Amino acid sequence: MSGDAQIDFEPAPARSAPEPMPGLFRGLSGRLLWMTVAFVMLAEVLIFAPSVAGMRMNWLRDRLDTAAAAGIVIDGLQPADLPRSVQDDTLLATGTKVIALRKDGTSRLLAAVDIPPQVDDQYDLADVPLLVSIRDAMDTLFFGGGKVMRVFGPIGESDMIIELVMTDDALRKDMLRYSRMMFTLSLVISLITAVLIFLAINRMMIRPIRNLTRNMQQFSERPEEPQRVFRGDDAKGELAVAGRHLAAMQVELQRTLKQQKNLADLGLAVSKINHDMRNILASAQLMSDRLVDVEDPMVRSFAPKLLRTIDRAVGYTSEVLSYGQATEAAPRRRMVRFVDLCQDVRDMLAIDPDTGIEFVEQVASDLEVDADSEQLFRVIHNICRNSAQALMAFHPEDAATIRRITVSAQRIGSVVSITIDDTGPGMPRKARENLFAAFRGSARSGGTGLGLAIARELVLAHGGTIALVEKPGPGTQFRIEVPDQPVALDDYRARA
Protein backbone atom coordinates (compact mmCIF):
# COMPACT_ATOMS: atom_id res chain seq x y z
CA MET A 1 0.00 0.00 0.00
CA SER A 2 2.26 2.71 -1.21
CA GLY A 3 1.85 5.76 -3.34
CA ASP A 4 1.76 9.34 -2.17
CA ALA A 5 -1.58 11.00 -1.63
CA GLN A 6 -1.56 14.58 -2.83
CA ILE A 7 -3.49 17.11 -0.77
CA ASP A 8 -4.84 19.98 -2.86
CA PHE A 9 -5.38 23.28 -1.11
CA GLU A 10 -7.43 25.78 -3.08
CA PRO A 11 -6.14 29.34 -3.00
CA ALA A 12 -8.22 31.80 -1.06
CA PRO A 13 -10.43 33.90 -3.31
CA ALA A 14 -9.10 37.37 -3.98
CA ARG A 15 -10.88 40.05 -2.04
CA SER A 16 -12.61 42.60 -4.18
CA ALA A 17 -11.76 46.24 -3.72
CA PRO A 18 -14.09 47.91 -1.18
CA GLU A 19 -16.79 50.09 -2.66
CA PRO A 20 -15.99 53.76 -2.05
CA MET A 21 -18.10 55.67 0.45
CA PRO A 22 -20.56 58.05 -1.29
CA GLY A 23 -20.04 61.76 -0.79
CA LEU A 24 -21.75 63.63 2.02
CA PHE A 25 -24.37 65.18 -0.28
CA ARG A 26 -24.74 62.16 -2.59
CA GLY A 27 -25.45 59.55 0.03
CA LEU A 28 -28.19 59.19 2.59
CA SER A 29 -27.53 62.61 4.10
CA GLY A 30 -27.84 64.37 0.73
CA ARG A 31 -31.11 62.61 -0.08
CA LEU A 32 -32.39 63.53 3.36
CA LEU A 33 -31.51 67.19 2.74
CA TRP A 34 -33.33 67.43 -0.58
CA MET A 35 -36.31 65.45 0.70
CA THR A 36 -36.62 67.87 3.61
CA VAL A 37 -36.58 70.84 1.22
CA ALA A 38 -39.23 69.19 -0.97
CA PHE A 39 -41.49 68.30 1.95
CA VAL A 40 -41.25 71.77 3.50
CA MET A 41 -42.06 73.33 0.13
CA LEU A 42 -45.03 70.98 -0.18
CA ALA A 43 -46.22 72.08 3.25
CA GLU A 44 -45.79 75.71 2.23
CA VAL A 45 -47.88 75.08 -0.88
CA LEU A 46 -50.66 73.73 1.30
CA ILE A 47 -50.38 76.86 3.44
CA PHE A 48 -50.13 79.16 0.40
CA ALA A 49 -53.64 78.50 -0.92
CA PRO A 50 -55.58 79.78 2.14
CA SER A 51 -52.95 82.50 2.62
CA VAL A 52 -53.38 84.01 -0.85
CA ALA A 53 -57.16 83.66 -0.52
CA GLY A 54 -57.00 85.67 2.71
CA MET A 55 -54.79 88.28 1.04
CA ARG A 56 -57.35 88.64 -1.78
CA MET A 57 -60.26 89.04 0.67
CA ASN A 58 -58.35 91.69 2.64
CA TRP A 59 -57.52 93.52 -0.56
CA LEU A 60 -61.17 93.63 -1.62
CA ARG A 61 -62.38 94.60 1.85
CA ASP A 62 -59.88 97.48 1.92
CA ARG A 63 -61.35 98.76 -1.34
CA LEU A 64 -64.88 98.40 0.02
CA ASP A 65 -63.96 100.23 3.25
CA THR A 66 -62.36 103.09 1.34
CA ALA A 67 -65.32 103.34 -1.01
CA ALA A 68 -67.75 103.12 1.94
CA ALA A 69 -66.07 106.07 3.70
CA ALA A 70 -66.27 108.13 0.54
CA GLY A 71 -69.83 106.95 -0.15
CA ILE A 72 -71.11 108.07 3.27
CA VAL A 73 -69.62 111.54 2.75
CA ILE A 74 -71.11 111.80 -0.73
CA ASP A 75 -74.47 110.54 0.53
CA GLY A 76 -74.50 113.31 3.12
CA LEU A 77 -74.21 115.98 0.40
CA GLN A 78 -77.49 115.10 -1.34
CA PRO A 79 -79.51 116.41 -2.98
CA ALA A 80 -76.47 118.25 -4.42
CA ASP A 81 -74.59 116.49 -7.21
CA LEU A 82 -70.91 115.67 -6.79
CA PRO A 83 -68.69 117.60 -9.23
CA ARG A 84 -67.01 115.57 -11.99
CA SER A 85 -63.52 116.27 -10.72
CA VAL A 86 -64.42 115.02 -7.23
CA GLN A 87 -65.93 111.85 -8.71
CA ASP A 88 -62.77 111.19 -10.71
CA ASP A 89 -60.60 111.70 -7.62
CA THR A 90 -62.81 109.35 -5.60
CA LEU A 91 -62.73 106.65 -8.27
CA LEU A 92 -58.96 107.03 -8.64
CA ALA A 93 -58.45 106.71 -4.88
CA THR A 94 -60.49 103.52 -4.72
CA GLY A 95 -59.27 102.11 -8.06
CA THR A 96 -62.81 101.51 -9.25
CA LYS A 97 -65.02 102.48 -12.18
CA VAL A 98 -68.38 102.62 -10.41
CA ILE A 99 -69.37 103.28 -6.79
CA ALA A 100 -72.98 102.72 -5.76
CA LEU A 101 -74.76 102.78 -2.43
CA ARG A 102 -77.86 100.78 -1.56
CA LYS A 103 -79.86 102.23 1.27
CA ASP A 104 -83.45 101.68 2.39
CA GLY A 105 -84.09 99.42 -0.60
CA THR A 106 -82.90 101.97 -3.15
CA SER A 107 -79.60 102.15 -4.99
CA ARG A 108 -77.85 105.42 -5.72
CA LEU A 109 -74.94 105.85 -8.14
CA LEU A 110 -72.34 107.91 -6.30
CA ALA A 111 -69.54 108.05 -8.89
CA ALA A 112 -68.97 106.44 -12.25
CA VAL A 113 -66.61 106.61 -15.20
CA ASP A 114 -66.34 104.35 -18.25
CA ILE A 115 -69.20 102.13 -17.20
CA PRO A 116 -68.41 98.63 -18.66
CA PRO A 117 -71.12 97.05 -20.82
CA GLN A 118 -71.05 93.78 -18.79
CA VAL A 119 -69.72 92.32 -15.56
CA ASP A 120 -67.74 89.05 -15.71
CA ASP A 121 -67.78 88.07 -11.99
CA GLN A 122 -69.73 89.06 -8.90
CA TYR A 123 -68.50 88.66 -5.32
CA ASP A 124 -70.51 89.10 -2.13
CA LEU A 125 -68.09 89.72 0.77
CA ALA A 126 -70.79 89.42 3.45
CA ASP A 127 -70.21 85.70 4.12
CA VAL A 128 -67.62 83.82 2.01
CA PRO A 129 -66.77 80.16 2.86
CA LEU A 130 -63.07 79.27 2.93
CA LEU A 131 -63.20 76.84 0.01
CA VAL A 132 -65.13 79.33 -2.12
CA SER A 133 -62.59 82.02 -1.25
CA ILE A 134 -59.69 79.71 -2.23
CA ARG A 135 -61.40 78.79 -5.48
CA ASP A 136 -62.00 82.46 -6.40
CA ALA A 137 -58.40 83.36 -5.46
CA MET A 138 -56.95 80.59 -7.68
CA ASP A 139 -59.22 81.67 -10.53
CA THR A 140 -58.03 85.27 -10.26
CA LEU A 141 -54.37 84.26 -9.89
CA PHE A 142 -54.18 81.86 -12.82
CA PHE A 143 -56.97 83.03 -15.15
CA GLY A 144 -57.55 86.66 -14.17
CA GLY A 145 -56.52 89.85 -15.92
CA GLY A 146 -58.81 92.16 -17.92
CA LYS A 147 -61.98 90.89 -16.27
CA VAL A 148 -64.69 93.21 -14.87
CA MET A 149 -65.96 92.26 -11.44
CA ARG A 150 -68.71 93.53 -9.20
CA VAL A 151 -67.93 93.51 -5.48
CA PHE A 152 -70.42 94.42 -2.76
CA GLY A 153 -70.70 94.10 0.96
CA PRO A 154 -72.31 95.73 4.05
CA ILE A 155 -70.97 98.88 5.67
CA GLY A 156 -70.19 98.02 9.27
CA GLU A 157 -73.27 96.93 11.24
CA SER A 158 -75.70 99.02 9.19
CA ASP A 159 -78.10 97.85 6.53
CA MET A 160 -76.31 99.91 3.85
CA ILE A 161 -74.46 98.04 1.13
CA ILE A 162 -71.60 99.50 -0.89
CA GLU A 163 -71.10 98.26 -4.44
CA LEU A 164 -67.96 98.57 -6.60
CA VAL A 165 -67.32 97.75 -10.22
CA MET A 166 -63.66 97.40 -11.18
CA THR A 167 -61.20 95.37 -13.23
CA ASP A 168 -59.12 92.67 -11.59
CA ASP A 169 -55.79 93.86 -13.06
CA ALA A 170 -54.59 95.61 -9.89
CA LEU A 171 -55.81 92.74 -7.71
CA ARG A 172 -54.00 90.12 -9.81
CA LYS A 173 -50.82 92.21 -9.88
CA ASP A 174 -50.78 92.43 -6.09
CA MET A 175 -51.57 88.73 -5.79
CA LEU A 176 -48.63 87.84 -8.08
CA ARG A 177 -46.34 90.05 -6.02
CA TYR A 178 -47.59 88.39 -2.85
CA SER A 179 -47.08 84.90 -4.38
CA ARG A 180 -43.48 85.68 -5.32
CA MET A 181 -42.82 86.93 -1.82
CA MET A 182 -44.41 83.81 -0.31
CA PHE A 183 -42.39 81.53 -2.60
CA THR A 184 -39.14 83.25 -1.68
CA LEU A 185 -39.99 83.14 2.01
CA SER A 186 -41.02 79.48 1.77
CA LEU A 187 -37.81 78.58 -0.01
CA VAL A 188 -35.72 80.31 2.63
CA ILE A 189 -37.67 78.65 5.44
CA SER A 190 -37.38 75.22 3.81
CA LEU A 191 -33.64 75.61 3.27
CA ILE A 192 -33.07 76.74 6.85
CA THR A 193 -35.26 73.91 8.18
CA ALA A 194 -33.55 71.37 5.94
CA VAL A 195 -30.08 72.50 7.02
CA LEU A 196 -31.01 72.35 10.71
CA ILE A 197 -32.58 68.90 10.30
CA PHE A 198 -29.61 67.82 8.20
CA LEU A 199 -27.13 68.88 10.87
CA ALA A 200 -29.14 67.22 13.63
CA ILE A 201 -29.75 63.97 11.72
CA ASN A 202 -26.18 63.93 10.46
CA ARG A 203 -24.89 64.09 14.01
CA MET A 204 -27.36 61.59 15.46
CA MET A 205 -27.65 59.10 12.57
CA ILE A 206 -25.60 59.71 9.44
CA ARG A 207 -22.23 60.05 11.17
CA PRO A 208 -22.67 56.87 13.26
CA ILE A 209 -23.93 54.98 10.20
CA ARG A 210 -20.94 56.14 8.16
CA ASN A 211 -18.64 55.08 11.00
CA LEU A 212 -20.26 51.65 11.06
CA THR A 213 -20.02 51.31 7.28
CA ARG A 214 -16.40 52.49 7.20
CA ASN A 215 -15.48 50.05 9.96
CA MET A 216 -17.16 47.14 8.16
CA GLN A 217 -15.19 47.98 5.01
CA GLN A 218 -11.92 48.18 6.91
CA PHE A 219 -12.67 45.02 8.87
CA SER A 220 -13.52 43.10 5.69
CA GLU A 221 -10.09 43.98 4.25
CA ARG A 222 -8.19 42.36 7.15
CA PRO A 223 -10.57 40.68 9.58
CA GLU A 224 -7.74 38.98 11.44
CA GLU A 225 -6.34 42.24 12.89
CA PRO A 226 -7.75 42.95 16.40
CA GLN A 227 -7.37 46.73 16.05
CA ARG A 228 -9.95 46.75 13.26
CA VAL A 229 -12.74 45.71 15.63
CA PHE A 230 -15.35 48.45 15.96
CA ARG A 231 -14.92 50.64 19.02
CA GLY A 232 -18.38 51.55 20.27
CA ASP A 233 -19.48 53.74 23.14
CA ASP A 234 -21.79 53.41 26.12
CA ALA A 235 -24.69 55.36 24.57
CA LYS A 236 -28.22 53.96 24.76
CA GLY A 237 -29.41 54.68 21.22
CA GLU A 238 -30.28 52.04 18.65
CA LEU A 239 -27.16 52.73 16.58
CA ALA A 240 -24.96 52.46 19.68
CA VAL A 241 -26.54 49.07 20.45
CA ALA A 242 -25.98 48.02 16.82
CA GLY A 243 -22.35 49.10 17.12
CA ARG A 244 -21.83 46.99 20.24
CA HIS A 245 -23.44 44.00 18.53
CA LEU A 246 -21.19 44.56 15.51
CA ALA A 247 -18.12 44.62 17.77
CA ALA A 248 -19.20 41.40 19.48
CA MET A 249 -19.83 39.75 16.11
CA GLN A 250 -16.42 40.84 14.82
CA VAL A 251 -14.70 39.47 17.92
CA GLU A 252 -16.51 36.15 17.50
CA LEU A 253 -15.62 36.10 13.80
CA GLN A 254 -11.96 36.71 14.59
CA ARG A 255 -12.06 33.86 17.10
CA THR A 256 -13.65 31.61 14.48
CA LEU A 257 -11.12 32.60 11.83
CA LYS A 258 -8.27 31.93 14.22
CA GLN A 259 -9.75 28.55 15.09
CA GLN A 260 -10.19 27.71 11.41
CA LYS A 261 -6.60 28.67 10.70
CA ASN A 262 -5.43 26.47 13.56
CA LEU A 263 -7.62 23.65 12.25
CA ALA A 264 -6.19 24.10 8.75
CA ASP A 265 -2.63 23.96 10.08
CA LEU A 266 -3.55 20.96 12.22
CA GLY A 267 -5.19 19.27 9.25
CA LEU A 268 -2.06 19.70 7.15
CA ALA A 269 0.12 18.30 9.93
CA VAL A 270 -2.27 15.39 10.52
CA SER A 271 -2.33 14.62 6.81
CA LYS A 272 1.46 14.42 6.72
CA ILE A 273 1.61 12.23 9.83
CA ASN A 274 -1.30 10.13 8.59
CA HIS A 275 0.47 9.48 5.30
CA ASP A 276 3.46 7.93 7.04
CA MET A 277 1.24 6.08 9.53
CA ARG A 278 -0.67 4.50 6.69
CA ASN A 279 2.52 3.07 5.27
CA ILE A 280 3.43 1.70 8.71
CA LEU A 281 0.01 0.12 9.09
CA ALA A 282 0.31 -1.39 5.65
CA SER A 283 3.49 -3.10 6.74
CA ALA A 284 1.81 -4.30 9.95
CA GLN A 285 -1.05 -5.61 7.84
CA LEU A 286 1.32 -7.69 5.73
CA MET A 287 2.96 -9.16 8.83
CA SER A 288 -0.37 -9.84 10.55
CA ASP A 289 -1.57 -11.82 7.53
CA ARG A 290 1.01 -14.49 8.47
CA LEU A 291 -0.64 -14.98 11.86
CA VAL A 292 -3.44 -16.86 10.15
CA ASP A 293 -1.05 -19.71 9.40
CA VAL A 294 0.04 -20.06 13.03
CA GLU A 295 -1.33 -23.23 14.69
CA ASP A 296 -1.62 -21.73 18.18
CA PRO A 297 -5.35 -21.71 19.13
CA MET A 298 -5.03 -18.43 21.07
CA VAL A 299 -3.38 -16.75 18.08
CA ARG A 300 -6.08 -18.10 15.80
CA SER A 301 -8.78 -16.65 18.12
CA PHE A 302 -7.51 -13.10 18.15
CA ALA A 303 -5.90 -12.97 14.66
CA PRO A 304 -9.18 -12.20 12.79
CA LYS A 305 -9.99 -9.41 15.22
CA LEU A 306 -6.50 -8.01 14.85
CA LEU A 307 -6.80 -8.11 11.06
CA ARG A 308 -10.17 -6.33 11.14
CA THR A 309 -8.74 -3.70 13.46
CA ILE A 310 -5.72 -3.05 11.23
CA ASP A 311 -7.98 -2.98 8.16
CA ARG A 312 -10.16 -0.35 9.85
CA ALA A 313 -7.10 1.69 10.81
CA VAL A 314 -5.85 1.61 7.22
CA GLY A 315 -9.30 2.62 6.01
CA TYR A 316 -9.42 5.50 8.49
CA THR A 317 -6.06 6.83 7.32
CA SER A 318 -7.25 6.78 3.72
CA GLU A 319 -10.44 8.60 4.70
CA VAL A 320 -8.43 11.27 6.54
CA LEU A 321 -6.44 11.95 3.38
CA SER A 322 -9.64 12.03 1.36
CA TYR A 323 -11.15 14.47 3.86
CA GLY A 324 -8.13 16.74 3.39
CA GLN A 325 -8.97 16.81 -0.31
CA ALA A 326 -12.63 17.68 0.55
CA THR A 327 -13.70 14.47 -1.25
CA GLU A 328 -15.38 12.58 1.60
CA ALA A 329 -16.70 9.32 0.21
CA ALA A 330 -20.45 8.79 0.29
CA PRO A 331 -21.72 5.93 2.48
CA ARG A 332 -21.58 2.54 0.76
CA ARG A 333 -24.85 1.30 2.12
CA ARG A 334 -26.01 -2.28 2.46
CA MET A 335 -28.06 -4.27 4.93
CA VAL A 336 -25.90 -4.85 8.04
CA ARG A 337 -26.71 -7.19 10.94
CA PHE A 338 -26.63 -4.85 13.87
CA VAL A 339 -25.90 -7.54 16.47
CA ASP A 340 -22.60 -8.40 14.72
CA LEU A 341 -21.66 -4.72 14.66
CA CYS A 342 -22.34 -4.43 18.42
CA GLN A 343 -20.12 -7.45 19.02
CA ASP A 344 -17.29 -5.77 17.11
CA VAL A 345 -17.74 -2.65 19.24
CA ARG A 346 -17.57 -4.74 22.43
CA ASP A 347 -14.38 -6.45 21.25
CA MET A 348 -12.80 -3.13 20.25
CA LEU A 349 -13.59 -1.58 23.64
CA ALA A 350 -12.12 -4.63 25.41
CA ILE A 351 -14.85 -4.55 28.06
CA ASP A 352 -14.57 -7.58 30.30
CA PRO A 353 -15.59 -8.42 33.92
CA ASP A 354 -12.28 -7.05 35.22
CA THR A 355 -13.25 -3.51 34.17
CA GLY A 356 -16.38 -3.56 36.34
CA ILE A 357 -18.48 -2.34 33.40
CA GLU A 358 -21.36 -4.25 31.87
CA PHE A 359 -22.04 -4.09 28.13
CA VAL A 360 -25.66 -5.03 27.42
CA GLU A 361 -27.05 -5.59 23.92
CA GLN A 362 -30.83 -5.43 23.59
CA VAL A 363 -30.95 -6.15 19.89
CA ALA A 364 -32.91 -8.75 17.95
CA SER A 365 -30.64 -11.18 16.18
CA ASP A 366 -32.32 -10.60 12.81
CA LEU A 367 -32.36 -6.76 12.96
CA GLU A 368 -30.63 -5.22 9.94
CA VAL A 369 -29.68 -1.61 9.28
CA ASP A 370 -29.36 -0.10 5.81
CA ALA A 371 -26.02 1.66 6.33
CA ASP A 372 -22.31 1.71 5.61
CA SER A 373 -21.01 -0.88 8.10
CA GLU A 374 -17.69 0.86 8.74
CA GLN A 375 -19.22 4.31 9.20
CA LEU A 376 -21.99 3.00 11.46
CA PHE A 377 -19.34 1.11 13.47
CA ARG A 378 -17.45 4.37 13.96
CA VAL A 379 -20.61 6.11 15.19
CA ILE A 380 -21.49 3.42 17.74
CA HIS A 381 -17.85 2.93 18.78
CA ASN A 382 -17.24 6.66 19.37
CA ILE A 383 -20.29 7.04 21.61
CA CYS A 384 -19.67 3.78 23.50
CA ARG A 385 -16.02 4.64 24.00
CA ASN A 386 -17.03 8.01 25.53
CA SER A 387 -19.41 6.15 27.84
CA ALA A 388 -16.75 3.62 28.82
CA GLN A 389 -14.22 6.34 29.61
CA ALA A 390 -16.79 8.22 31.69
CA LEU A 391 -17.71 5.04 33.61
CA MET A 392 -14.06 4.15 34.29
CA ALA A 393 -13.50 7.58 35.85
CA PHE A 394 -16.82 7.41 37.74
CA HIS A 395 -16.71 6.20 41.35
CA PRO A 396 -20.25 6.38 42.76
CA GLU A 397 -20.80 6.76 46.49
CA ASP A 398 -23.33 3.94 46.42
CA ALA A 399 -21.36 0.75 45.99
CA ALA A 400 -24.49 -0.98 44.68
CA THR A 401 -24.60 1.27 41.62
CA ILE A 402 -24.01 -0.76 38.48
CA ARG A 403 -21.84 0.74 35.78
CA ARG A 404 -23.50 -0.31 32.56
CA ILE A 405 -23.61 0.54 28.85
CA THR A 406 -26.80 -0.53 27.10
CA VAL A 407 -27.14 -0.61 23.32
CA SER A 408 -30.67 -1.21 22.05
CA ALA A 409 -32.23 -0.98 18.62
CA GLN A 410 -35.58 -1.54 16.98
CA ARG A 411 -37.07 -1.09 13.54
CA ILE A 412 -40.16 1.08 13.10
CA GLY A 413 -41.23 0.90 9.49
CA SER A 414 -38.31 1.99 7.34
CA VAL A 415 -36.37 3.62 10.21
CA VAL A 416 -34.07 1.91 12.70
CA SER A 417 -33.88 3.63 16.08
CA ILE A 418 -30.67 2.99 18.05
CA THR A 419 -30.30 3.98 21.72
CA ILE A 420 -27.00 4.07 23.61
CA ASP A 421 -27.48 4.55 27.34
CA ASP A 422 -25.05 4.51 30.27
CA THR A 423 -25.32 4.86 34.04
CA GLY A 424 -22.42 7.28 34.39
CA PRO A 425 -22.30 10.77 35.91
CA GLY A 426 -23.96 12.41 32.93
CA MET A 427 -22.74 15.10 30.58
CA PRO A 428 -21.51 18.43 32.01
CA ARG A 429 -23.37 21.60 31.17
CA LYS A 430 -20.51 23.03 29.10
CA ALA A 431 -20.39 19.88 26.99
CA ARG A 432 -24.17 20.07 26.45
CA GLU A 433 -23.91 23.67 25.23
CA ASN A 434 -21.22 22.72 22.69
CA LEU A 435 -22.60 19.31 21.77
CA PHE A 436 -21.23 17.94 18.46
CA ALA A 437 -18.77 20.90 18.22
CA ALA A 438 -15.20 19.80 17.54
CA PHE A 439 -12.64 20.86 20.16
CA ARG A 440 -15.37 22.39 22.34
CA GLY A 441 -17.80 19.59 23.10
CA SER A 442 -15.55 17.34 25.16
CA ALA A 443 -16.99 16.08 28.44
CA ARG A 444 -13.63 15.22 30.02
CA SER A 445 -10.33 16.99 30.55
CA GLY A 446 -7.92 16.50 27.67
CA GLY A 447 -10.67 15.43 25.25
CA THR A 448 -11.12 16.95 21.83
CA GLY A 449 -14.83 16.43 21.22
CA LEU A 450 -14.07 14.97 17.80
CA GLY A 451 -15.88 11.69 18.49
CA LEU A 452 -19.35 13.21 18.67
CA ALA A 453 -18.59 15.60 15.81
CA ILE A 454 -17.55 12.69 13.59
CA ALA A 455 -20.57 10.64 14.67
CA ARG A 456 -22.98 13.46 13.81
CA GLU A 457 -21.39 13.98 10.39
CA LEU A 458 -21.63 10.27 9.54
CA VAL A 459 -25.24 9.99 10.72
CA LEU A 460 -26.26 13.05 8.69
CA ALA A 461 -24.55 11.52 5.65
CA HIS A 462 -26.99 8.61 6.02
CA GLY A 463 -29.94 11.01 6.15
CA GLY A 464 -30.50 10.26 9.83
CA THR A 465 -30.50 12.14 13.12
CA ILE A 466 -28.57 11.94 16.38
CA ALA A 467 -29.60 13.66 19.59
CA LEU A 468 -28.92 13.72 23.31
CA VAL A 469 -31.99 12.47 25.19
CA GLU A 470 -33.01 13.87 28.55
CA LYS A 471 -33.46 11.06 31.08
CA PRO A 472 -34.84 11.19 34.62
CA GLY A 473 -31.96 9.27 36.21
CA PRO A 474 -28.19 9.75 36.07
CA GLY A 475 -26.19 8.95 32.98
CA THR A 476 -26.14 9.87 29.32
CA GLN A 477 -28.40 8.64 26.55
CA PHE A 478 -28.09 9.16 22.80
CA ARG A 479 -30.69 8.24 20.21
CA ILE A 480 -29.73 7.63 16.59
CA GLU A 481 -32.29 7.18 13.83
CA VAL A 482 -31.19 5.81 10.46
CA PRO A 483 -33.76 5.59 7.63
CA ASP A 484 -33.54 3.01 4.88
CA GLN A 485 -32.19 4.19 1.59
CA PRO A 486 -34.99 4.92 -0.91
CA VAL A 487 -35.25 2.36 -3.68
CA ALA A 488 -35.12 3.76 -7.19
CA LEU A 489 -38.05 2.75 -9.36
CA ASP A 490 -35.76 1.29 -12.04
CA ASP A 491 -33.96 -0.86 -9.46
CA TYR A 492 -37.27 -2.10 -8.08
CA ARG A 493 -38.46 -3.07 -11.55
CA ALA A 494 -35.15 -4.77 -12.30
CA ARG A 495 -35.48 -6.87 -9.13
CA ALA A 496 -39.11 -7.63 -9.86
Buried (B, 14 or more C-beta within 10 A) or exposed (E): EEEEBEBEEEEEEEEEEEEEEBEBEEBBBBEBBEEBBEBBBEBBEEEBBBBBBBBBBEBBBEBBBBBBBBBBEBEEEEEEEBEEEBBEBBBEEBBBBBBBBBBEEEEEEBBBBEEBEEEEBEBEBEEBEEEEBBEBBBEBBEEBBEBBBBBBBBBEEEEBBBBBBBBBEEBBEEBBEBBEEBBEEBBEBBBEBBEEBBEEBBEEBBEBBBBBBEBBEBBEEEBEEEEBBBEBEEEEEEBBEBBBEBBEEBEEBBEEEEEEEEEEEEBEEBBEEBBEBBBEBBEBBEEBEEBEEEEEEEEEEEBEEBBBBBBBBBBBBBBBBBBBEEEEEEBEBEEBBBBEBBBBBBEBBEBEEEBEBBBEBEBEEEBBBBBBBBBBBBBBBBBBBBBBBBBBEBEBEEEEEEBBBBBBBBBEEEBBBBBBBBBBBBBEEEBEEBBBBBBBBBBEEEBEBEBBBBBBBBBEBBBBBBBBEEEEEEBBBBBBBBBBBEEEEEEEEEEE
